[in-house]
Amino acid sequence: MHPLASKTNRATNWAASPERKQPAGTSETQRDPLVVLWDLIKHDLEPVIGKQNVVTWLNPIGLVDVDGSVKMQTPNATCREWVMEHYFDAINRVAVQRLGKQLEMIADSEDGTRDSRPAAPAPPAATVTPRFDPTRRDSPLDPRYRFDKFVEGTSNQLALAAAKRVASDPGSSYNPLFLYGSVGLGKTHLMQAVGHELRARMPHWRVIYVSAERFMNEMIQSLKEDSMASFREWIRNVDVLLVDDVQMLARGERTQEEFFHTFNTVYEFRKQIVLTSDCPPKTIAIEERLRSRFEWGLIADIQPPDKETRQAILMKKAEVDRCHLPEGVAKYIAEHVKSNVRALEGCLVRLMAHCSITNQPITEELAARVLKNQFAGEQEEVTLDAIQKVVADHFGIRIQELKAKNNSKRVVHPRQIAMWMARELTESSLPEIARAFGGKHHTTVLHSVEKIARKKRTDITFNKELSLLMSSFQ
């Protein structure tokens, strides 16, 4: 038996025989079992270390078989050291559950050789590389997030066109480019596609990709170490600055102050800035001077994909993963999964993993059986009436009071929450929501949405109350 085989792990058992004969007609459905295993490990880690850290640091890593042992292969020593320091223990906790053993780590050196040595102690202070080296090319981009792997649809046409324009004419067109939309719709994909394109065309350029959370954490650490000058040189001495989830800047005034000056410096040197958020600038609870700068360029939203686009996304991902996905199965999944692209891809990964392990062809019947839990988790269409009922019941008032011209505090606050939920959970326009609440003016709805969004980001107790109400529709 191959050294990787495990009596308790079917995926590893399947991987243990690379020379095993495949049933006729199933070769196209097979994926490298180590790729499947790594996808499952990353999926388990996402709620532990966060989606953005998985995208930034784990996606560039792959699993390889080295003399019968499964090891993580990183693209370079920088990535290896960061993952070893921050995520290695969490990875191995999941690996033990999935594989039955811990993983080791190797890194490809710049000369093409592999470095599998254990993490070495830090060198003396005199020889330590500066923590923020303005010349280094860090912040690895996910190789999957390129323009040729992005599926265009009516929901993302403007955002895609703007991103391509920025990649062809950086610093001149749409600066900054602000992309916003709900989770899993492709904001990070488009942002990193810009980075890939510019790194390919301008290999000497510094293209830095960071999340707003990482910006904040690095800034705080630099304050503690009295190394802010080094931090500023690192983050401001760029040709392209890509910042994900800028709504997170609302967490701290000091962070906003620092980012304001960073933005100004990069912008004044006519360097390109691309930002993403889960909401438009006007609803982010940040300083007005920073919000106004976010609005200087082009603001493009990304909406949930329609059924045809969802089907095309599934077919595209299957093609990239060299998996034969029947068109009928793609259509079937697209009809049942409507929330976001990430949910679609998660269903496909689960289905492909199951087929790889069991050597079964992908069929509609198999998809229905394997994905029934995912399908059950998809929400039914949320209506304005349903939102009003949930809010009225929660606050102990009548639905008619939400619609009446009653401006008492006991009614206004629940009404504002209901209007915010209507904007978040439905595709209804501001005038449509206004009509549903007794013919209010659409500016009343906009004011309510903005007020609740601001309070949500600053009041922990209130945020928990909102989460409880939103859970009624999940």
HELIX and SHEET records of a PDB file:
HELIX    1   1 ARG A   10  ALA A   15  1                                   6    
HELIX    2   2 SER A   27  THR A   29  5                                   3    
HELIX    3   3 PRO A   33  ILE A   49  1                                  17    
HELIX    4   4 LYS A   51  ASN A   53  1                                   3    
HELIX    5   5 VAL A   54  LEU A   58  3                                   5    
HELIX    6   6 ALA A   77  HIS A   86  1                                  10    
HELIX    7   7 PHE A   88  LEU A   99  1                                  12    
HELIX    8   8 ALA A  125  THR A  127  5                                   3    
HELIX    9   9 PHE A  147  LYS A  149  5                                   3    
HELIX   10  10 GLN A  157  SER A  168  1                                  12    
HELIX   11  11 LYS A  187  ARG A  201  1                                  15    
HELIX   12  12 ALA A  212  GLU A  225  1                                  14    
HELIX   13  13 MET A  228  ARG A  236  1                                   9    
HELIX   14  14 VAL A  246  ARG A  251  5                                   6    
HELIX   15  15 GLU A  253  GLU A  268  1                                  16    
HELIX   16  16 PRO A  281  THR A  283  5                                   3    
HELIX   17  17 GLU A  288  PHE A  294  1                                   7    
HELIX   18  18 LYS A  307  VAL A  320  1                                  14    
HELIX   19  19 GLU A  327  HIS A  336  1                                  10    
HELIX   20  20 VAL A  341  THR A  358  1                                  18    
HELIX   21  21 GLU A  364  VAL A  370  1                                   7    
HELIX   22  22 LYS A  372  GLY A  377  1                                   6    
HELIX   23  23 LEU A  384  PHE A  395  1                                  12    
HELIX   24  24 ILE A  399  LYS A  403  1                                   5    
HELIX   25  25 LYS A  409  LEU A  425  1                                  17    
HELIX   26  26 LEU A  430  ALA A  436  1                                   7    
HELIX   27  27 HIS A  442  THR A  458  1                                  17    
HELIX   28  28 ILE A  460  MET A  470  1                                  11    
HELIX   29  29 SER A  471  PHE A  473  5                                   3    
SHEET    1   A 4 GLY A  62  VAL A  66  0                                        
SHEET    2   A 4 SER A  69  THR A  74 -1                                        
SHEET    3   A 4 GLU A 104  ASP A 108  1                                        
SHEET    4   A 4 ARG A 114  ASP A 115 -1                                        
SHEET    1   B 5 VAL A 207  SER A 211  0                                        
SHEET    2   B 5 VAL A 240  ASP A 244  1                                        
SHEET    3   B 5 GLN A 272  SER A 277  1                                        
SHEET    4   B 5 LEU A 177  GLY A 181  1                                        
SHEET    5   B 5 LEU A 298  ILE A 302  1                                        
END                                                                             
